[in-house]
Structure formats: C-alpha cells, structure tokens
Amino acid sequence: MKKLMIVLTLAAMLAFAGQAFAHSPLMSCFDNGDNTVTCEGGFSDGSSAAGVKMHIKDGDGKSIKEIKMNEDSECTFDKPAGTYIVIFDAGEGHTVELNGADIFE
C-alpha cells in the first residue's frame, strides 16, 4: 500500500509540474531602416508564435493595423508616423507591449 501511495504521489507531482513551467510570451522588434519594422515572437518554452495576432496602435490607442505572425514567427509592417505601440497578443495573460520609441535600427 505504501508503494502505491508513493507512485500516486509522484504521478500527481508530475501531472501538475507542467503548470509550474508555463510558457511566457516573448517579442522583439527592430527598425529595418527602410521605413518598415520587423517583429519576432515566440514563447519561453520554444513554442512557435505563428498565427499570433499583432496590433499596431497609435499614441491615442486607436488601432492602425492588425496582422498575424507568419510561419517563422515574424511580421513586418510599415513604420507608422508619430508615436505608436506594438502589441503581441497571444490571449489573456500572454501579451507583450512595446513602445515604438523603443524600436531601433
């Protein structure tokens, strides 16, 4: 009986261990120097960000553009004039925001 309890305890620990290693969203963007910006995304566990929505908003929070990451977990868009924010949106609790002023060549 004691061995069964140890096996069940270990099985439960393994079953819930995955939650402790949840993946976090990651994004980096750079100015291409040709009036376009490229962003790369992914997750801390190495998962692809293909298909993840990207929102580009102006300084007032108004949506300028919405695109999705391609199969290489990248997207490129025309650099907006003025202030803007890039948002990697993989769902609730999995968003990353980057101010356009922090995107350099």
C-alpha positions as CSV (number, residue, x, y, z in Angstrom):
1,M,0.0,0.0,0.0
2,K,2.9,2.3,0.9
3,K,4.4,1.8,-2.6
4,L,1.1,2.6,-4.3
5,M,0.9,5.9,-2.4
6,I,4.4,6.8,-3.4
7,V,3.6,6.0,-7.0
8,L,0.4,8.0,-6.9
9,T,2.1,11.0,-5.2
10,L,4.9,11.0,-7.8
11,A,2.3,10.8,-10.6
12,A,0.4,13.7,-9.2
13,M,3.6,15.8,-8.9
14,L,4.5,15.1,-12.5
15,A,1.0,15.9,-13.7
16,F,1.0,19.3,-12.0
17,A,4.6,20.2,-12.7
18,G,3.8,21.4,-16.2
19,Q,1.8,24.2,-14.8
20,A,4.9,25.5,-13.0
21,F,6.7,25.7,-16.3
22,A,4.1,27.7,-18.2
23,H,5.4,29.5,-21.2
24,S,5.8,33.3,-21.3
25,P,5.4,35.4,-24.4
26,L,8.5,37.0,-25.9
27,M,8.7,39.6,-28.6
28,S,11.5,41.8,-30.1
29,C,11.1,44.4,-32.9
30,F,13.7,46.3,-34.9
31,D,13.6,49.1,-37.4
32,N,14.8,47.9,-40.8
33,G,16.0,51.4,-41.8
34,D,13.6,51.4,-44.9
35,N,10.5,52.7,-43.1
36,T,9.5,49.2,-42.1
37,V,9.6,47.4,-38.7
38,T,10.1,43.7,-38.2
39,C,8.9,41.9,-35.1
40,E,9.8,38.4,-34.0
41,G,7.8,36.5,-31.4
42,G,7.7,33.2,-29.5
43,F,7.4,31.7,-26.1
44,S,9.9,30.9,-23.4
45,D,9.4,27.2,-23.8
46,G,10.4,27.5,-27.5
47,S,6.9,27.3,-28.9
48,S,6.2,29.0,-32.2
49,A,4.2,32.2,-32.4
50,A,2.9,31.5,-35.9
51,G,-0.6,32.9,-36.2
52,V,-0.4,35.1,-33.1
53,K,-2.1,38.5,-33.6
54,M,-0.1,41.7,-33.7
55,H,-1.8,45.0,-33.1
56,I,-0.3,48.3,-34.0
57,K,-1.9,51.3,-32.3
58,D,-1.3,55.0,-32.4
59,G,-0.4,57.1,-29.4
60,D,-4.1,57.5,-28.6
61,G,-4.7,53.7,-28.6
62,K,-6.5,53.7,-31.9
63,S,-5.9,50.6,-34.0
64,I,-3.7,51.3,-37.1
65,K,-3.2,47.8,-38.2
66,E,-3.7,44.2,-37.2
67,I,-1.6,41.4,-38.6
68,K,-0.5,37.9,-37.7
69,M,2.9,36.3,-37.2
70,N,3.9,34.2,-40.2
71,E,5.1,30.6,-40.1
72,D,8.6,31.9,-39.0
73,S,7.0,33.8,-36.0
74,E,7.8,37.1,-37.7
75,C,5.9,40.0,-39.2
76,T,6.9,43.2,-41.0
77,F,4.8,46.3,-41.3
78,D,5.2,49.9,-42.5
79,K,6.5,52.1,-39.7
80,P,3.7,54.4,-38.5
81,A,4.3,58.2,-38.4
82,G,4.4,59.6,-34.9
83,T,4.0,57.6,-31.7
84,Y,2.8,54.0,-31.8
85,I,2.7,50.8,-29.7
86,V,3.2,47.2,-31.0
87,I,1.2,44.6,-29.1
88,F,1.9,40.8,-29.3
89,D,-1.5,39.3,-28.4
90,A,-1.5,35.5,-27.7
91,G,-4.5,35.7,-25.4
92,E,-5.3,36.7,-21.9
93,G,-2.1,36.8,-19.8
94,H,0.1,36.3,-22.9
95,T,0.6,39.9,-24.2
96,V,3.6,42.0,-24.7
97,E,3.6,45.7,-25.5
98,L,6.4,47.6,-27.0
99,N,6.5,51.4,-27.4
100,G,7.6,52.4,-30.9
101,A,10.1,54.9,-29.4
102,D,12.0,51.8,-28.1
103,I,12.4,50.2,-31.5
104,F,15.8,51.0,-33.0
105,E,17.8,50.1,-36.2
